[in-house]
Amino acid sequence: MAVQTPSTARGARKSATAPRKSTGNSGKLDRRIDPERRHALIAEAAYLRAERRGFSPGHEVEDWLSAEIEVDTALTLGADQAMQ
């Protein structure tokens, strides 16, 4: 016999892609992106940074970290603009 929790007893279900409430103090919805998609976006941005430098070695970590910031900022701004 399955035990019902208050949320399942009411029939409430959350979709895997549904916006979730943020745990922060901002009160905004948290729009999640698939981690594999985020990784691909960061990899592409890091590659483009390296390409602009002529692929000179020794900047791989810097390229990756800068690309993470770039992608995360774009995703955050995109979510904020979608809510307006």
VODRENMAR-493290 format. One record per atom (N, C-alpha, C): residue in three letters; atom name; x, y, z. Coordinates in nm, 4 decimals, always signed. Atoms other than C-alpha are relative to their C-alpha. Example, Ala and Ser with C-alpha at 12.3 -4.5 7.8 and 13.67 -1.06 7.14 Angstrom:
BEGIN
<atom "ALA", "N", <+0.0890, -0.1190, +0.0000>>
<atom "ALA", "CA", <+1.2300, -0.4500, +0.7800>>
<atom "ALA", "C", <+0.0900, +0.1200, +0.0000>>
<atom "SER", "N", <-0.0820, -0.1190, -0.0060>>
<atom "SER", "CA", <+1.3670, -0.1060, +0.7140>>
<atom "SER", "C", <-0.0770, +0.1090, +0.0730>>
***
This chain:
BEGIN
<atom "MET", "N", <+0.0849, -0.1185, +0.0000>>
<atom "MET", "CA", <+0.0000, +0.0000, +0.0000>>
<atom "MET", "C", <+0.0887, +0.1238, +0.0000>>
<atom "ALA", "N", <-0.0797, -0.1215, +0.0113>>
<atom "ALA", "CA", <+0.1409, +0.3375, -0.1004>>
<atom "ALA", "C", <-0.0485, +0.1026, +0.1012>>
<atom "VAL", "N", <+0.0316, -0.1047, -0.0951>>
<atom "VAL", "CA", <+0.1555, +0.6121, +0.1555>>
<atom "VAL", "C", <-0.0101, +0.1321, -0.0752>>
<atom "GLN", "N", <+0.0174, -0.1280, +0.0672>>
<atom "GLN", "CA", <+0.0202, +0.9442, +0.0381>>
<atom "GLN", "C", <+0.0475, +0.1123, +0.0908>>
<atom "THR", "N", <-0.0406, -0.1200, -0.0708>>
<atom "THR", "CA", <+0.1860, +1.2662, +0.1397>>
<atom "THR", "C", <-0.1048, +0.1063, -0.0260>>
<atom "PRO", "N", <+0.0997, -0.1043, +0.0244>>
<atom "PRO", "CA", <-0.0192, +1.5849, +0.1645>>
<atom "PRO", "C", <+0.0007, +0.0504, -0.1443>>
<atom "SER", "N", <-0.0034, -0.0518, +0.1371>>
<atom "SER", "CA", <+0.1048, +1.6977, -0.1787>>
<atom "SER", "C", <-0.0525, -0.1022, -0.1002>>
<atom "THR", "N", <+0.0508, +0.0999, +0.0939>>
<atom "THR", "CA", <+0.0277, +1.3661, -0.3514>>
<atom "THR", "C", <-0.1473, -0.0268, +0.0243>>
<atom "ALA", "N", <+0.1411, +0.0212, -0.0297>>
<atom "ALA", "CA", <-0.3054, +1.3350, -0.1765>>
<atom "ALA", "C", <-0.0857, +0.1030, -0.0727>>
<atom "ARG", "N", <+0.0724, -0.1053, +0.0701>>
<atom "ARG", "CA", <-0.4114, +1.6636, -0.3367>>
<atom "ARG", "C", <+0.0173, -0.0108, -0.1505>>
<atom "GLY", "N", <-0.0211, +0.0163, +0.1431>>
<atom "GLY", "CA", <-0.2872, +1.5439, -0.6744>>
<atom "GLY", "C", <+0.0988, +0.1000, -0.0575>>
<atom "ALA", "N", <-0.0965, -0.0989, +0.0489>>
<atom "ALA", "CA", <-0.0167, +1.8093, -0.6964>>
<atom "ALA", "C", <+0.1214, -0.0702, -0.0574>>
<atom "ARG", "N", <-0.1195, +0.0538, +0.0639>>
<atom "ARG", "CA", <+0.2650, +1.7306, -0.9362>>
<atom "ARG", "C", <+0.0799, +0.1154, -0.0565>>
<atom "LYS", "N", <-0.0867, -0.1008, +0.0588>>
<atom "LYS", "CA", <+0.5622, +1.9313, -1.0463>>
<atom "LYS", "C", <+0.0635, -0.0575, -0.1246>>
<atom "SER", "N", <-0.0656, +0.0404, +0.1233>>
<atom "SER", "CA", <+0.6876, +1.9095, -1.4007>>
<atom "SER", "C", <+0.1500, +0.0207, +0.0152>>
<atom "ALA", "N", <-0.1456, -0.0130, -0.0056>>
<atom "ALA", "CA", <+1.0614, +1.8604, -1.4487>>
<atom "ALA", "C", <+0.0465, +0.1298, -0.0640>>
<atom "THR", "N", <-0.0395, -0.1231, +0.0669>>
<atom "THR", "CA", <+1.0666, +2.1712, -1.6667>>
<atom "THR", "C", <-0.0750, +0.1218, +0.0524>>
<atom "ALA", "N", <+0.0785, -0.1118, -0.0521>>
<atom "ALA", "CA", <+0.8274, +2.3859, -1.4665>>
<atom "ALA", "C", <+0.0889, +0.0932, +0.0812>>
<atom "PRO", "N", <-0.0749, -0.0936, -0.0832>>
<atom "PRO", "CA", <+0.9638, +2.7040, -1.3092>>
<atom "PRO", "C", <-0.0226, -0.0315, +0.1468>>
<atom "ARG", "N", <+0.0097, +0.0273, -0.1429>>
<atom "ARG", "CA", <+1.0350, +2.6632, -0.9425>>
<atom "ARG", "C", <+0.0248, +0.1286, +0.0755>>
<atom "LYS", "N", <-0.0240, -0.1164, -0.0835>>
<atom "LYS", "CA", <+1.0264, +2.9156, -0.6653>>
<atom "LYS", "C", <+0.1458, +0.0016, +0.0415>>
<atom "SER", "N", <-0.1381, -0.0159, -0.0401>>
<atom "SER", "CA", <+1.3697, +3.0493, -0.5908>>
<atom "SER", "C", <+0.0098, -0.0110, +0.1517>>
<atom "THR", "N", <-0.0201, +0.0085, -0.1437>>
<atom "THR", "CA", <+1.5116, +2.9779, -0.2479>>
<atom "THR", "C", <+0.0601, +0.1284, +0.0540>>
<atom "GLY", "N", <-0.0583, -0.1269, -0.0410>>
<atom "GLY", "CA", <+1.6674, +3.3242, -0.2421>>
<atom "GLY", "C", <-0.1067, +0.0973, +0.0452>>
<atom "ASN", "N", <+0.0911, -0.1030, -0.0498>>
<atom "ASN", "CA", <+1.5129, +3.6439, -0.1126>>
<atom "ASN", "C", <-0.0619, +0.0825, -0.1111>>
<atom "SER", "N", <+0.0478, -0.0844, +0.1083>>
<atom "SER", "CA", <+1.4400, +3.7844, -0.4578>>
<atom "SER", "C", <-0.1477, -0.0188, -0.0288>>
<atom "GLY", "N", <+0.1397, +0.0262, +0.0253>>
<atom "GLY", "CA", <+1.0971, +3.6222, -0.4809>>
<atom "GLY", "C", <-0.0300, -0.0306, -0.1454>>
<atom "LYS", "N", <+0.0196, +0.0279, +0.1411>>
<atom "LYS", "CA", <+1.1493, +3.5509, -0.8512>>
<atom "LYS", "C", <-0.0022, -0.1501, -0.0230>>
<atom "LEU", "N", <-0.0013, +0.1408, +0.0368>>
<atom "LEU", "CA", <+1.0910, +3.2208, -1.0233>>
<atom "LEU", "C", <+0.1396, -0.0398, -0.0456>>
<atom "ASP", "N", <-0.1297, +0.0537, +0.0375>>
<atom "ASP", "CA", <+1.3967, +3.0067, -1.0753>>
<atom "ASP", "C", <-0.0184, -0.0807, -0.1279>>
<atom "ARG", "N", <+0.0130, +0.0702, +0.1273>>
<atom "ARG", "CA", <+1.4150, +2.9037, -1.4422>>
<atom "ARG", "C", <+0.1258, -0.0825, -0.0203>>
<atom "ARG", "N", <-0.1134, +0.0916, +0.0101>>
<atom "ARG", "CA", <+1.6395, +2.5993, -1.4644>>
<atom "ARG", "C", <+0.0276, -0.0355, -0.1450>>
<atom "ILE", "N", <-0.0400, +0.0475, +0.1316>>
<atom "ILE", "CA", <+1.8356, +2.4976, -1.7717>>
<atom "ILE", "C", <+0.0640, -0.1367, +0.0187>>
<atom "ASP", "N", <-0.0597, +0.1320, -0.0029>>
<atom "ASP", "CA", <+1.9444, +2.1460, -1.8495>>
<atom "ASP", "C", <+0.1513, +0.0152, +0.0180>>
<atom "PRO", "N", <-0.1445, -0.0125, -0.0236>>
<atom "PRO", "CA", <+2.3006, +2.1054, -1.7108>>
<atom "PRO", "C", <+0.0844, -0.0336, -0.1228>>
<atom "GLU", "N", <-0.0753, +0.0339, +0.1209>>
<atom "GLU", "CA", <+2.4165, +1.9414, -2.0345>>
<atom "GLU", "C", <-0.0047, +0.1141, -0.1019>>
<atom "ARG", "N", <+0.0132, -0.1139, +0.0911>>
<atom "ARG", "CA", <+2.2846, +2.2361, -2.2383>>
<atom "ARG", "C", <+0.0877, +0.1151, +0.0474>>
<atom "ARG", "N", <-0.0844, -0.1065, -0.0567>>
<atom "ARG", "CA", <+2.4564, +2.4846, -2.0038>>
<atom "ARG", "C", <+0.1467, -0.0298, -0.0278>>
<atom "HIS", "N", <-0.1385, +0.0396, +0.0247>>
<atom "HIS", "CA", <+2.7827, +2.2901, -2.0356>>
<atom "HIS", "C", <+0.0375, +0.0227, -0.1462>>
<atom "ALA", "N", <-0.0267, -0.0191, +0.1429>>
<atom "ALA", "CA", <+2.7565, +2.2962, -2.4157>>
<atom "ALA", "C", <+0.0136, +0.1482, -0.0344>>
<atom "LEU", "N", <-0.0093, -0.1442, +0.0245>>
<atom "LEU", "CA", <+2.6961, +2.6717, -2.4163>>
<atom "LEU", "C", <+0.1319, +0.0562, +0.0513>>
<atom "ILE", "N", <-0.1269, -0.0463, -0.0572>>
<atom "ILE", "CA", <+2.9977, +2.7284, -2.1904>>
<atom "ILE", "C", <+0.1165, -0.0472, -0.0860>>
<atom "ALA", "N", <-0.1074, +0.0534, +0.0841>>
<atom "ALA", "CA", <+3.2180, +2.5013, -2.4042>>
<atom "ALA", "C", <+0.0129, +0.0805, -0.1286>>
<atom "GLU", "N", <-0.0032, -0.0776, +0.1238>>
<atom "GLU", "CA", <+3.1211, +2.6924, -2.7178>>
<atom "GLU", "C", <+0.0558, +0.1399, +0.0244>>
<atom "ALA", "N", <-0.0486, -0.1345, -0.0308>>
<atom "ALA", "CA", <+3.1828, +3.0314, -2.5555>>
<atom "ALA", "C", <+0.1497, -0.0022, +0.0309>>
<atom "ALA", "N", <-0.1428, +0.0118, -0.0309>>
<atom "ALA", "CA", <+3.5221, +2.9154, -2.4216>>
<atom "ALA", "C", <+0.0806, -0.0229, -0.1277>>
<atom "TYR", "N", <-0.0666, +0.0248, +0.1283>>
<atom "TYR", "CA", <+3.6167, +2.7850, -2.7670>>
<atom "TYR", "C", <+0.0130, +0.1303, -0.0794>>
<atom "LEU", "N", <-0.0032, -0.1251, +0.0754>>
<atom "LEU", "CA", <+3.5261, +3.1175, -2.9269>>
<atom "LEU", "C", <+0.0993, +0.0983, +0.0605>>
<atom "ARG", "N", <-0.0999, -0.0854, -0.0662>>
<atom "ARG", "CA", <+3.7362, +3.3022, -2.6689>>
<atom "ARG", "C", <+0.1409, -0.0439, -0.0401>>
<atom "ALA", "N", <-0.1316, +0.0526, +0.0375>>
<atom "ALA", "CA", <+4.0337, +3.0760, -2.7430>>
<atom "ALA", "C", <+0.0298, +0.0309, -0.1468>>
<atom "GLU", "N", <-0.0168, -0.0279, +0.1429>>
<atom "GLU", "CA", <+3.9806, +3.1215, -3.1160>>
<atom "GLU", "C", <+0.0395, +0.1457, -0.0227>>
<atom "ARG", "N", <-0.0332, -0.1426, +0.0131>>
<atom "ARG", "CA", <+3.9880, +3.5012, -3.0802>>
<atom "ARG", "C", <+0.1443, +0.0286, +0.0427>>
<atom "ARG", "N", <-0.1384, -0.0144, -0.0452>>
<atom "ARG", "CA", <+4.3236, +3.4639, -2.9006>>
<atom "ARG", "C", <+0.0981, -0.0726, -0.0916>>
<atom "GLY", "N", <-0.0873, +0.0780, +0.0867>>
<atom "GLY", "CA", <+4.4601, +3.2449, -3.1784>>
<atom "GLY", "C", <+0.0421, -0.1317, +0.0635>>
<atom "PHE", "N", <-0.0242, +0.1274, -0.0687>>
<atom "PHE", "CA", <+4.4486, +2.9370, -2.9514>>
<atom "PHE", "C", <+0.1358, -0.0051, +0.0704>>
<atom "SER", "N", <-0.1264, +0.0024, -0.0749>>
<atom "SER", "CA", <+4.7609, +3.0450, -2.7624>>
<atom "SER", "C", <-0.0226, -0.0741, +0.1318>>
<atom "PRO", "N", <+0.0200, +0.0839, -0.1182>>
<atom "PRO", "CA", <+4.8090, +2.7939, -2.4781>>
<atom "PRO", "C", <+0.0185, +0.0769, +0.1313>>
<atom "GLY", "N", <-0.0177, -0.0552, -0.1336>>
<atom "GLY", "CA", <+4.7914, +2.8672, -2.1074>>
<atom "GLY", "C", <-0.1167, +0.0822, +0.0506>>
<atom "HIS", "N", <+0.1150, -0.0819, -0.0413>>
<atom "HIS", "CA", <+4.4544, +3.0424, -2.0935>>
<atom "HIS", "C", <-0.1287, -0.0814, +0.0071>>
<atom "GLU", "N", <+0.1175, +0.0864, +0.0075>>
<atom "GLU", "CA", <+4.2194, +2.7439, -2.0925>>
<atom "GLU", "C", <-0.0944, +0.0202, +0.1177>>
<atom "VAL", "N", <+0.0839, -0.0166, -0.1195>>
<atom "VAL", "CA", <+4.0955, +2.7849, -1.7351>>
<atom "VAL", "C", <-0.0639, +0.1384, -0.0005>>
<atom "GLU", "N", <+0.0535, -0.1365, +0.0077>>
<atom "GLU", "CA", <+4.0570, +3.1601, -1.7773>>
<atom "GLU", "C", <-0.1138, +0.0077, -0.1025>>
<atom "ASP", "N", <+0.1051, +0.0017, +0.1027>>
<atom "ASP", "CA", <+3.8587, +3.1021, -2.0983>>
<atom "ASP", "C", <-0.1261, -0.0655, +0.0528>>
<atom "TRP", "N", <+0.1162, +0.0739, -0.0505>>
<atom "TRP", "CA", <+3.6318, +2.8490, -1.9271>>
<atom "TRP", "C", <-0.0747, +0.0815, +0.1056>>
<atom "LEU", "N", <+0.0651, -0.0757, -0.1080>>
<atom "LEU", "CA", <+3.5670, +3.0622, -1.6185>>
<atom "LEU", "C", <-0.0703, +0.1250, -0.0538>>
<atom "SER", "N", <+0.0635, -0.1170, +0.0616>>
<atom "SER", "CA", <+3.4971, +3.3721, -1.8278>>
<atom "SER", "C", <-0.1252, -0.0405, -0.0770>>
<atom "ALA", "N", <+0.1161, +0.0495, +0.0743>>
<atom "ALA", "CA", <+3.2629, +3.1682, -2.0470>>
<atom "ALA", "C", <-0.1137, -0.0367, +0.0944>>
<atom "GLU", "N", <+0.1040, +0.0314, -0.0991>>
<atom "GLU", "CA", <+3.0776, +3.0414, -1.7377>>
<atom "GLU", "C", <-0.0725, +0.1262, +0.0432>>
<atom "ILE", "N", <+0.0603, -0.1266, -0.0422>>
<atom "ILE", "CA", <+3.0202, +3.3979, -1.6223>>
<atom "ILE", "C", <-0.0873, +0.0567, -0.1115>>
<atom "GLU", "N", <+0.0730, -0.0518, +0.1157>>
<atom "GLU", "CA", <+2.9122, +3.5037, -1.9711>>
<atom "GLU", "C", <-0.1330, -0.0741, -0.0203>>
<atom "VAL", "N", <+0.1200, +0.0811, +0.0230>>
<atom "VAL", "CA", <+2.6635, +3.2169, -2.0117>>
<atom "VAL", "C", <-0.0986, +0.0164, +0.1154>>
<atom "ASP", "N", <+0.0899, -0.0132, -0.1143>>
<atom "ASP", "CA", <+2.5242, +3.2390, -1.6588>>
<atom "ASP", "C", <-0.0659, +0.1376, +0.0047>>
<atom "THR", "N", <+0.0570, -0.1348, +0.0052>>
<atom "THR", "CA", <+2.4762, +3.6141, -1.6955>>
<atom "THR", "C", <-0.1080, +0.0084, -0.1077>>
<atom "ALA", "N", <+0.0989, -0.0015, +0.1084>>
<atom "ALA", "CA", <+2.2989, +3.5684, -2.0284>>
<atom "ALA", "C", <-0.1255, -0.0769, +0.0394>>
<atom "LEU", "N", <+0.1158, +0.0789, -0.0427>>
<atom "LEU", "CA", <+2.0748, +3.2986, -1.8819>>
<atom "LEU", "C", <-0.0808, +0.0741, +0.1062>>
<atom "THR", "N", <+0.0688, -0.0743, -0.1055>>
<atom "THR", "CA", <+1.9931, +3.5116, -1.5780>>
<atom "THR", "C", <-0.0749, +0.1194, -0.0593>>
<atom "LEU", "N", <+0.0666, -0.1148, +0.0623>>
<atom "LEU", "CA", <+1.9163, +3.8186, -1.7882>>
<atom "LEU", "C", <-0.1178, -0.0462, -0.0843>>
<atom "GLY", "N", <+0.1093, +0.0542, +0.0806>>
<atom "GLY", "CA", <+1.7050, +3.6077, -2.0211>>
<atom "GLY", "C", <-0.1196, -0.0364, +0.0859>>
<atom "ALA", "N", <+0.1090, +0.0366, -0.0898>>
<atom "ALA", "CA", <+1.4998, +3.4753, -1.7290>>
<atom "ALA", "C", <-0.0664, +0.1261, +0.0557>>
<atom "ASP", "N", <+0.0555, -0.1253, -0.0520>>
<atom "ASP", "CA", <+1.4577, +3.8274, -1.5868>>
<atom "ASP", "C", <-0.0837, +0.0699, -0.1061>>
<atom "GLN", "N", <+0.0729, -0.0659, +0.1062>>
<atom "GLN", "CA", <+1.3486, +3.9653, -1.9245>>
<atom "GLN", "C", <-0.1296, -0.0748, -0.0329>>
<atom "ALA", "N", <+0.1203, +0.0799, +0.0275>>
<atom "ALA", "CA", <+1.1008, +3.6796, -1.9722>>
<atom "ALA", "C", <-0.1082, +0.0285, +0.1026>>
<atom "MET", "N", <+0.0979, -0.0243, -0.1061>>
<atom "MET", "CA", <+0.9333, +3.7731, -1.6444>>
<atom "MET", "C", <-0.0603, +0.1398, -0.0093>>
<atom "GLN", "N", <+0.0502, -0.1396, +0.0069>>
<atom "GLN", "CA", <+0.8806, +4.1401, -1.7384>>
<atom "GLN", "C", <-0.1175, +0.0110, -0.0920>>
***
